[in-house]
């Protein structure tokens, strides 16, 4: 056996892990006070405002407060997740905030590395350099770190659930549990349950649903008043955040309201289109999964969940990470050493469009080029409207085109069979 094929010892594994982790982590900490406005280097005080919400919401819950009628100290932000999410975040109640800040950023870097490993990126320096590039150049990843958000954590739960490290081994955690956990924290990952059903994976889908229901029930029992408040806010459309017209909202609802105006009719139209797109994304994802393109399938469904959510801030689009891996894999024109299954060739148009999506979302042009103060979107000119909405429209167009390609291919495969059968009948006659 060649030397490179020997199993790594514990010490070598740890050294490799440090190589993969430290560059991105050190740069993340160095950049942290600069990513979100208001941060300071000394004393070290980044504007990790979302992490502050989670940290203090858990404490408020333990003191008997209704966390849905509470705002964080300092930034006065609302806790906008289901009560079950606060229960899952209970460990935040132990220890000072600065310790959790350091651990949270470390966790996000580890999570993005695990996503890339499960998607087939080679270990060692290739992974380290890609991870470093992400925190510098990919806006959803960088800003998730800056806010101390949960987006990458939710993505890694789904990725681990769908792409096991060793497909041949028995799972320690039943498939579906982690998707259900992610959906209990934030509803949008539930779209992956639909993909599982379309793939005929009924048991994992049922497991995800049961996990979601159990965790939600626990949240309801522990925080009944908060659950009522959450449901009232959800039903009334009160998200306690910036409105859907704000250009940072890159969902389809945001696109519809920016282009056609904010009123109840357009809101219903936007929500209806969003539901259709969620279903379409699951269908397209299931198709590509069956073709063997597992990484691309996950990226499509994840981006579909971004489009379908009423509010999808630019940093929610972390699902461009698996899409970027799929694009890089294709551009190499040959397999990575030791690459796992999960990649198949893409049509050239899909490769180009996918690369464009990755670059556009990574650059975050709507926030980089456009005014985004309150009401600014109401006075955009035609070019500004294009910049504001091009990202979600491009993702939508790619999903629709992929769905149409499925239909065309299925018809082409069906026609020869029909002709062959007709020919046999003529010969027999």
Rosetta blueprint (number, residue, H / E / L):
1 X L
2 X L
3 X H
4 X H
5 X H
6 X L
7 X L
8 X L
9 X L
10 X H
11 X H
12 X H
13 X H
14 X H
15 X H
16 X H
17 X H
18 X H
19 X H
20 X H
21 X H
22 X H
23 X H
24 X H
25 X H
26 X H
27 X H
28 X H
29 X H
30 X H
31 X H
32 X H
33 X H
34 X H
35 X H
36 X L
37 X L
38 X L
39 X L
40 X E
41 X L
42 X L
43 X L
44 X L
45 X E
46 X L
47 X L
48 X L
49 X H
50 X H
51 X H
52 X H
53 X H
54 X H
55 X H
56 X H
57 X H
58 X H
59 X H
60 X H
61 X H
62 X H
63 X L
64 X L
65 X L
66 X L
67 X H
68 X H
69 X H
70 X L
71 X E
72 X L
73 X L
74 X L
75 X L
76 X L
77 X L
78 X E
79 X L
80 X L
81 X L
82 X L
83 X H
84 X H
85 X H
86 X H
87 X H
88 X H
89 X L
90 X H
91 X H
92 X H
93 X H
94 X L
95 X L
96 X L
97 X H
98 X H
99 X H
100 X H
101 X H
102 X H
103 X H
104 X H
105 X H
106 X H
107 X H
108 X H
109 X H
110 X H
111 X H
112 X H
113 X H
114 X H
115 X H
116 X H
117 X H
118 X H
119 X L
120 X L
121 X L
122 X L
123 X L
124 X L
125 X H
126 X H
127 X H
128 X H
129 X H
130 X H
131 X H
132 X H
133 X H
134 X H
135 X H
136 X H
137 X H
138 X L
139 X H
140 X H
141 X H
142 X H
143 X H
144 X H
145 X H
146 X H
147 X H
148 X L
149 X L
150 X L
151 X H
152 X H
153 X H
154 X H
155 X H
156 X H
157 X H
158 X H
159 X H
160 X H
161 X H
162 X H
163 X L
164 X L
165 X L
166 X L
167 X L
168 X L
169 X L
170 X L
171 X L
172 X L
173 X L
174 X L
175 X L
176 X L
177 X H
178 X H
179 X H
180 X H
181 X H
182 X H
183 X H
184 X H
185 X H
186 X L
187 X H
188 X H
189 X H
190 X H
191 X H
192 X H
193 X H
194 X H
195 X H
196 X H
197 X H
198 X H
199 X L
200 X L
201 X L
202 X H
203 X H
204 X H
205 X H
206 X H
207 X H
208 X H
209 X H
210 X H
211 X H
212 X H
213 X H
214 X H
215 X H
216 X H
217 X H
218 X H
219 X H
220 X H
221 X H
222 X H
223 X L
224 X H
225 X H
226 X H
227 X H
228 X H
229 X H
230 X H
231 X H
232 X H
233 X H
234 X H
235 X H
236 X H
237 X L
238 X L
239 X L
240 X L
241 X L
242 X L
243 X L
244 X L
245 X L
246 X L
247 X L
248 X L
249 X E
250 X L
251 X L
252 X H
253 X H
254 X H
255 X H
256 X H
257 X H
258 X H
259 X H
260 X H
261 X L
262 X L
263 X L
264 X H
265 X H
266 X H
267 X H
268 X H
269 X H
270 X H
271 X H
272 X H
273 X H
274 X H
275 X H
276 X H
277 X H
278 X H
279 X H
280 X H
281 X H
282 X H
283 X H
284 X H
285 X H
286 X H
287 X H
288 X H
289 X H
290 X H
291 X L
292 X L
293 X L
294 X H
295 X H
296 X H
297 X H
298 X H
299 X H
300 X H
301 X H
302 X H
303 X H
304 X H
305 X H
306 X H
307 X H
308 X H
309 X L
310 X L
311 X L
312 X L
313 X E
314 X H
315 X H
316 X H
317 X L
318 X L
319 X L
320 X H
321 X H
322 X H
323 X H
324 X H
325 X H
326 X H
327 X H
328 X H
329 X H
330 X H
331 X H
332 X H
333 X L
334 X L
335 X L
336 X L
337 X L
338 X L
339 X L
340 X L
341 X L
342 X L
343 X L
344 X L
345 X L
346 X L
347 X L
348 X H
349 X H
350 X H
351 X H
352 X H
353 X H
354 X H
355 X H
356 X H
357 X H
358 X H
359 X H
360 X H
361 X H
362 X H
363 X H
364 X L
365 X H
366 X H
367 X H
368 X H
369 X H
370 X L
371 X L
372 X L
373 X L
374 X L
375 X L
376 X H
377 X H
378 X H
379 X H
380 X L
381 X L
382 X H
383 X H
384 X H
385 X H
386 X H
387 X H
388 X H
389 X H
390 X H
391 X H
392 X H
393 X H
394 X H
395 X H
396 X H
397 X H
398 X H
399 X H
400 X H
401 X H
402 X H
403 X H
404 X H
405 X H
406 X H
407 X H
408 X H
409 X H
410 X H
411 X H
412 X H
413 X H
414 X H
415 X H
416 X H
417 X H
418 X H
419 X H
420 X H
421 X H
422 X H
423 X H
424 X H
425 X H
426 X H
427 X H
428 X H
429 X L
